C-alpha cells in the first residue's frame, strides 16, 4: 500500500492523527473534505490546511473522483478484511 484515503470523524483529532501516522509511514495521503466531521469548524479548517502544507496531503471532494471510485474503495476494503 502506498496511498491512503481518509474520511471520518473528528477532523481535528482522529483524522489528523491517522494522516500523521500515514505520513510517517511514507504513504501518500488524501482527505475527502466532505466526508469528515468536526467539533470545531475553525480548528478543522486549520487542520486541513496543516495536513496539506506539512504532510503534502491532497484535500479533495469525495465526488471529484480523486478520492477513488466506489469499486476501488470496496476492493480496498475487501483486501483489508473490512467487508464483502
C-alpha positions in Angstrom: 0.0 0.0 0.0 1.4 3.4 -0.9 -1.7 5.7 -0.6 -4.4 6.1 1.9 -7.8 8.0 1.6 -9.1 9.3 4.9 -12.7 10.1 6.0 -14.4 10.0 9.3 -14.6 12.0 12.5 -13.1 14.1 14.1 -11.1 16.1 11.6 -9.0 17.9 14.2 -8.3 14.7 16.2 -8.7 11.2 14.7 -8.3 12.2 11.0 -5.3 14.3 11.8 -3.5 11.6 13.7 -4.3 9.0 11.1 -2.9 11.3 8.5 0.2 11.8 10.6 0.7 8.0 11.0 0.3 7.5 7.3 2.8 10.3 6.5 5.3 8.9 8.9 5.0 5.6 7.1 5.7 7.3 3.8 2.2 6.9 2.4 0.5 9.4 0.2 -2.5 10.9 2.0 -5.8 12.1 0.6 -8.5 13.5 2.8 -12.1 13.6 1.5 -13.0 17.0 2.9 -16.8 16.5 2.6 -16.6 13.1 4.3 -15.0 14.3 7.6 -16.8 15.7 10.6 -15.5 18.2 13.1 -16.2 19.5 16.6 -14.8 23.0 16.0 -15.1 24.3 12.4 -12.2 26.7 12.8 -9.9 24.0 14.1 -11.0 21.6 11.3 -10.1 24.2 8.6 -6.7 24.8 10.2 -6.1 21.1 10.5 -6.9 20.5 6.8 -4.5 23.4 5.9 -1.9 21.9 8.1 -2.2 18.4 6.6 -1.9 19.9 3.1 1.0 22.1 4.0 3.0 19.9 6.3 2.2 16.4 5.0 1.5 17.2 1.4 -2.0 15.7 1.8 -4.4 16.1 -1.1 -7.7 17.6 0.2 -10.5 16.6 -2.2 -14.3 16.4 -2.5 -15.3 12.8 -2.4 -17.4 13.2 -5.6 -14.5 14.6 -7.5 -13.2 11.1 -8.5 -9.8 12.0 -7.0 -10.7 10.0 -3.8 -11.1 6.8 -5.8 -14.1 5.2 -7.3 -16.7 3.2 -5.2 -15.5 0.0 -6.8 -11.8 0.8 -5.9 -12.9 1.7 -2.3 -14.9 -1.6 -2.0 -11.9 -3.6 -3.4 -9.6 -1.9 -0.9 -12.0 -2.6 2.0 -12.2 -6.3 0.9 -8.4 -6.6 0.7 -8.1 -5.2 4.2 -10.8 -7.6 5.5 -13.5 -5.0 6.1 -16.5 -6.4 4.2 -17.9 -8.1 1.2 
